[in-house]
Amino acid sequence: MADGPTINTIAERAGVSIASVSRVLNGLPTRQETVRKVMAAADELGYVRNAVARSLKSRRTNQVAFAMADIGNPAYLAMLRQIQPVLKAAGYRLVLHSTDAVVADEIDVLHGLGERYVDGLIMSPLRVTDAHLELLAAARAPVVIIGSVPEGTRVDNVRADSRTGVRLAVDHLYSLGRRRIALVNGPLDTVPGAARGAAYREALEDLGLPYDENLVQVGDFYRPEGGRAVAELLARVPDVDALMCANDLIALGALDVLRAAGRRVPDDVAVVGMDDTDLAAASWPSLSSVSLGSAERGKVAAELLLERLKGGEHEPRRVTVPPHLVVRASTAGAGPDERAARGGSREAGGAGERGAGS
Amino acid sequence: MADGPTINTIAERAGVSIASVSRVLNGLPTRQETVRKVMAAADELGYVRNAVARSLKSRRTNQVAFAMADIGNPAYLAMLRQIQPVLKAAGYRLVLHSTDAVVADEIDVLHGLGERYVDGLIMSPLRVTDAHLELLAAARAPVVIIGSVPEGTRVDNVRADSRTGVRLAVDHLYSLGRRRIALVNGPLDTVPGAARGAAYREALEDLGLPYDENLVQVGDFYRPEGGRAVAELLARVPDVDALMCANDLIALGALDVLRAAGRRVPDDVAVVGMDDTDLAAASWPSLSSVSLGSAERGKVAAELLLERLKGGEHEPRRVTVPPHLVVRASTAGAGPDERAARGGSREAGGAGERGAGS
């Protein structure tokens, strides 16, 4: 590039200051007239703009990638909402990958680090395979994993704690005087299904409640399946007085079925969901739900990565974001929902429709 | 770069085929052993990887940017969910910007095109200012605008039609025999507030219904404000039998207040929202809502941009995505909600929590 045109020759040709050229070429706000002059001069001189040349020099791209397992999953979108502004504030552009939870796609993203198109990567894989681990060991750029990794993996890692989350929910239901607390779970051959099942059993034992297989119903992590599971449960155990649901969608299905069966929530049956999605505040009755801190995990992951990008050479870090229970009408009786306003303002952009929608 | 190491010299040094080197350097799936050999050889030879050198040669980055006004807005997230896979399938990485609806940020993004860090841009601004137009005219890469642009603007443009959307809702309520159809709107000094107000008035006139100022209540585009507006409306017009709400959040607030007032929905008062967010299917009763086609607008925008990137030199295109009404329990009486399943599967990733949450 050294032999090619420089900002000096462009400034001369455009008849503007070198500072102006720099501002324009770096995309900083500049008077339109100046922008046009500089762009014209740059074109005439065949100047190749030049994030590219700059990164050749610095080997930096000022880009960070976030590889999310599922772009349709509110939990990952909550992470994204936190990651984006943190990186933006630090001057990094965000490259977004959605791997559709396909391991091969995640492997491709890790391989791609060799291309040096980003300075770092935040990845939230469904599960970490040996292939992940080999590539993480050889990674050409800092990586932060949101999710669990095997002990001893030398990578910064931010994780949730669904076990404690289930515990919080069961303890809450117990504190309300409920003693027939059922678990409506997803498939047991999934990591969360297994973990939530084990956590439920532990929680009961610690509370001195008997573990009753009849109180455990396995369906899937979706609303209709959740509803069907609860219908079966009600038929088998009519006197159930509380439902711990393994995610919010299962809980929404539970509310559908309880309503149809004429069971009052929470008077007859109290219901707790998990993940604390926007849907929890929108449902009626509004849904108490365990937050696994998706937003916080995104924020922490971005901050850990920024530290590495500043050259932090410390040992790999592991941060566990503690869960918390958001109590709403489905366990606390109807009442003002402190989350409605926030749920709303997160959607302020309905305002966004102002631009697109008219 | 020509004088530096090449994939030939790396292949020699690593003792693998040139094809293998190419696969590794391009981040394609490759045996771990090969990856390690190639990476080692590349390091020893001081090979600078090299999306960078390739784009210097081709002047292409294989990246496309999407600048969304508000990363917290479900309407934009719906666009993003469609844009990302379309670009991924075409081999482009997605660079995500959230401008927080700040014009200066949008201007920066347009300026930034001069940096050539992307091959094209999709932007969804709240409103298009003169500064936008000047930069669009001088843009160094193809741009597609989601939203309205002034007549004659030479840029590909995908827009919604909220006017027809309001019409669909009012006609639907009329067809249900409702004759006291109120509008619960956002601020009239916003583009959508003004447009939806005008569309409501037109719709009534075409139906031969009198325009009654008492039936128009202006609040803001959020749930609590929507609820307050409906409370005022009920006090002033107790016999109102239908509410056209300017977005889903207003409609959720309306359901809160109607429930508290003991009005049955839809028997006493039918309610329609707008934007058809995930919240509409989660509410109870589930909310009939006008979809302004956010997802479709994102898909069309991505496809238009890809055509430009293939070198399409045709005239600027304008595509208007027609709205459609999604009828649910708030106007149709309770019943199976055909959207619940989809609302659910969009959140299959609750499954995503499988990785993070255990």
Contacts between the chains, C-beta under 8 A, distances in Angstrom:
chain1	res1	chain2	res2	distance
A	24	B	111	7.5
A	24	B	114	6.5
A	25	B	114	6.2
A	25	B	115	7.2
A	26	B	115	7.0
A	27	B	108	6.1
A	27	B	111	3.7
A	27	B	112	3.7
A	27	B	113	7.6
A	27	B	114	5.8
A	27	B	115	5.4
A	28	B	108	7.4
A	28	B	111	6.7
A	29	B	104	6.8
A	29	B	107	6.1
A	29	B	108	6.9
A	29	B	111	6.9
A	30	B	111	7.4
A	32	B	131	7.5
A	32	B	134	4.6
A	32	B	135	7.7
A	32	B	138	8.0
A	35	B	111	7.4
A	35	B	134	7.8
A	35	B	135	7.5
A	35	B	138	6.4
A	36	B	138	6.0
A	39	B	114	6.7
A	39	B	138	6.0
A	39	B	140	7.2
A	48	B	56	7.0
A	48	B	59	6.6
A	48	B	116	7.5
A	49	B	114	5.7
A	49	B	115	5.7
A	49	B	116	4.4
A	49	B	140	7.4
A	50	B	115	7.1
A	50	B	116	7.0
A	51	B	115	4.5
A	51	B	116	6.3
A	51	B	117	4.4
A	52	B	52	5.7
A	52	B	55	5.3
A	52	B	56	5.3
A	52	B	61	7.8
A	52	B	116	6.7
A	53	B	56	7.1
A	55	B	52	5.3
A	56	B	48	7.1
A	56	B	52	5.3
A	56	B	53	7.2
A	56	B	56	7.2
A	59	B	48	6.7
A	61	B	52	7.9
A	63	B	95	7.2
A	63	B	117	7.9
A	68	B	352	7.8
A	69	B	349	6.7
A	69	B	352	4.9
A	69	B	355	6.2
A	70	B	348	6.9
A	70	B	349	3.6
A	70	B	351	7.3
A	70	B	352	4.5
A	71	B	80	7.0
A	71	B	81	5.4
A	71	B	84	5.6
A	71	B	85	7.9
A	72	B	81	5.8
A	72	B	346	4.6
A	72	B	347	6.9
A	72	B	348	6.9
A	72	B	349	5.9
A	73	B	347	6.2
A	73	B	348	7.0
A	73	B	349	2.0
A	73	B	350	6.8
A	73	B	351	7.3
A	73	B	352	3.9
A	73	B	353	7.7
A	74	B	278	8.0
A	74	B	347	5.9
A	74	B	349	7.3
A	74	B	350	7.8
A	75	B	349	6.2
A	75	B	350	7.0
A	75	B	352	5.5
A	75	B	353	5.1
A	75	B	356	6.7
A	75	B	357	7.8
A	76	B	349	6.2
A	76	B	352	5.6
A	77	B	77	6.0
A	80	B	71	7.0
A	80	B	96	8.0
A	81	B	71	5.4
A	81	B	72	5.8
A	84	B	71	5.6
A	84	B	96	6.5
A	84	B	98	5.4
A	85	B	71	7.9
A	85	B	98	7.2
A	88	B	97	7.8
A	88	B	98	7.3
A	93	B	95	5.4
A	93	B	97	7.4
A	93	B	117	7.1
A	94	B	95	6.8
A	94	B	96	4.9
A	94	B	97	7.7
A	95	B	63	7.2
A	95	B	93	5.3
A	95	B	94	6.8
A	95	B	95	5.6
A	95	B	96	7.6
A	96	B	80	8.0
A	96	B	84	6.5
A	96	B	94	4.9
A	96	B	95	7.6
A	96	B	96	4.6
A	97	B	88	7.8
A	97	B	93	7.4
A	97	B	94	7.7
A	98	B	84	5.4
A	98	B	85	7.2
A	98	B	88	7.3
A	101	B	349	7.8
A	101	B	351	7.6
A	101	B	352	7.0
A	104	B	29	6.4
A	107	B	29	6.0
A	108	B	27	5.8
A	108	B	28	7.1
A	108	B	29	6.8
A	109	B	27	7.9
A	111	B	24	7.3
A	111	B	27	3.6
A	111	B	28	6.7
A	111	B	29	7.1
A	111	B	30	7.3
A	111	B	35	7.3
A	112	B	27	3.6
A	113	B	27	7.7
A	114	B	24	6.7
A	114	B	25	6.3
A	114	B	27	6.0
A	114	B	39	6.7
A	114	B	49	5.5
A	115	B	25	7.2
A	115	B	26	7.2
A	115	B	27	5.6
A	115	B	49	5.5
A	115	B	50	7.0
A	115	B	51	4.5
A	116	B	48	7.5
A	116	B	49	4.4
A	116	B	50	7.0
A	116	B	51	6.3
A	116	B	52	6.7
A	117	B	51	4.4
A	117	B	63	7.9
A	117	B	93	7.1
A	124	B	352	7.5
A	124	B	355	6.5
A	124	B	356	6.0
A	125	B	355	5.6
A	126	B	351	7.7
A	126	B	352	6.8
A	126	B	354	5.8
A	126	B	355	4.0
A	127	B	354	7.5
A	127	B	355	5.6
A	131	B	32	7.3
A	134	B	32	4.6
A	134	B	35	7.7
A	135	B	32	7.8
A	135	B	35	7.4
A	138	B	35	6.6
A	138	B	36	6.2
A	138	B	39	6.0
A	140	B	39	7.4
A	140	B	49	7.3
A	146	B	356	5.7
A	147	B	355	4.3
A	147	B	356	4.7
A	148	B	355	7.3
A	148	B	356	7.9
A	148	B	358	6.5
A	159	B	356	7.1
A	160	B	353	7.5
A	160	B	356	5.1
A	160	B	357	4.8
A	160	B	358	7.6
A	162	B	353	7.5
A	162	B	357	4.2
A	162	B	358	5.3
A	163	B	358	7.9
A	165	B	357	7.7
A	186	B	351	7.7
A	190	B	351	7.3
A	190	B	354	5.1
A	191	B	354	4.8
A	191	B	355	6.9
A	191	B	357	7.9
A	191	B	358	4.2
A	192	B	353	5.9
A	192	B	354	4.5
A	192	B	357	5.1
A	192	B	358	4.7
A	193	B	354	7.8
A	194	B	358	7.5
A	195	B	357	7.5
A	195	B	358	3.9
A	196	B	358	7.8
A	221	B	348	7.1
A	221	B	350	4.8
A	221	B	351	5.3
A	222	B	341	7.1
A	222	B	344	4.1
A	222	B	345	6.5
A	222	B	347	7.8
A	222	B	348	6.9
A	222	B	350	8.0
A	223	B	340	5.0
A	223	B	341	6.8
A	223	B	343	7.0
A	223	B	344	4.0
A	224	B	340	6.5
A	224	B	341	5.4
A	224	B	344	6.7
A	247	B	350	4.0
A	247	B	353	6.7
A	248	B	347	7.7
A	248	B	350	6.8
A	249	B	344	5.0
A	249	B	347	5.6
A	249	B	350	5.6
A	252	B	282	6.1
A	252	B	340	7.6
A	252	B	344	7.9
A	253	B	340	8.0
A	255	B	284	7.4
A	256	B	340	7.7
A	259	B	284	7.4
A	274	B	353	7.8
A	274	B	357	7.9
A	275	B	350	5.7
A	275	B	353	5.8
A	275	B	357	7.7
A	277	B	347	6.8
A	277	B	350	7.7
A	278	B	278	7.0
A	278	B	279	6.4
A	279	B	278	6.4
A	279	B	279	6.9
A	279	B	282	4.1
A	279	B	343	7.8
A	279	B	347	7.6
A	282	B	252	6.1
A	282	B	279	4.1
A	282	B	282	4.5
A	282	B	283	5.2
A	283	B	282	5.2
A	283	B	283	6.8
A	283	B	284	6.5
A	284	B	255	7.4
A	284	B	259	7.4
A	284	B	283	6.5
A	284	B	284	3.8
A	292	B	353	6.5
A	292	B	356	7.0
A	292	B	357	5.1
A	294	B	353	7.9
A	294	B	356	7.2
A	297	B	356	6.7
A	340	B	223	5.1
A	340	B	224	6.6
A	340	B	252	7.6
A	340	B	256	7.6
A	341	B	222	7.3
A	341	B	223	6.9
A	341	B	224	5.4
A	343	B	223	7.1
A	343	B	279	7.8
A	344	B	222	4.2
A	344	B	223	4.1
A	344	B	224	6.6
A	344	B	249	5.1
A	344	B	252	8.0
A	345	B	222	6.5
A	346	B	72	4.7
A	347	B	72	6.8
A	347	B	73	6.2
A	347	B	74	5.9
A	347	B	222	7.8
A	347	B	248	7.9
A	347	B	249	5.7
A	347	B	277	6.9
A	347	B	279	7.6
A	348	B	70	6.8
A	348	B	72	6.8
A	348	B	73	7.1
A	348	B	221	7.3
A	348	B	222	7.0
A	349	B	69	6.7
A	349	B	70	3.4
A	349	B	72	5.8
A	349	B	73	2.1
A	349	B	74	7.4
A	349	B	75	6.4
A	349	B	76	6.2
A	349	B	101	7.7
A	350	B	73	6.8
A	350	B	74	7.9
A	350	B	75	7.1
A	350	B	221	4.7
A	350	B	222	7.7
A	350	B	247	4.1
A	350	B	248	6.9
A	350	B	249	5.5
A	350	B	275	5.9
A	350	B	277	7.7
A	351	B	70	7.3
A	351	B	73	7.4
A	351	B	101	7.4
A	351	B	126	7.6
A	351	B	186	7.8
A	351	B	190	7.4
A	351	B	221	5.4
A	352	B	68	7.8
A	352	B	69	4.9
A	352	B	70	4.5
A	352	B	73	3.9
A	352	B	75	5.5
A	352	B	76	5.6
A	352	B	101	6.9
A	352	B	124	7.5
A	352	B	126	6.8
A	353	B	73	7.7
A	353	B	75	5.2
A	353	B	160	7.6
A	353	B	162	7.5
A	353	B	192	5.8
A	353	B	247	6.7
A	353	B	274	7.8
A	353	B	275	5.8
A	353	B	292	6.6
A	354	B	126	5.8
A	354	B	127	7.5
A	354	B	190	5.1
A	354	B	191	4.9
A	354	B	192	4.5
A	354	B	193	7.8
A	355	B	69	6.3
A	355	B	124	6.6
A	355	B	125	5.6
A	355	B	126	4.0
A	355	B	127	5.5
A	355	B	147	4.3
A	355	B	148	7.3
A	355	B	191	6.8
A	356	B	75	6.8
A	356	B	124	6.0
A	356	B	146	5.8
A	356	B	147	4.6
A	356	B	148	7.8
A	356	B	159	7.1
A	356	B	160	5.1
A	356	B	292	7.0
A	356	B	294	7.3
A	356	B	297	6.8
A	357	B	75	7.9
A	357	B	160	4.9
A	357	B	162	4.2
A	357	B	165	7.8
A	357	B	191	7.8
A	357	B	192	4.9
A	357	B	195	7.5
A	357	B	274	8.0
A	357	B	275	7.8
A	357	B	292	5.2
A	358	B	148	6.4
A	358	B	160	7.6
A	358	B	162	5.3
A	358	B	163	7.7
A	358	B	191	4.3
A	358	B	192	4.8
A	358	B	194	7.5
A	358	B	195	3.9
A	358	B	196	7.8
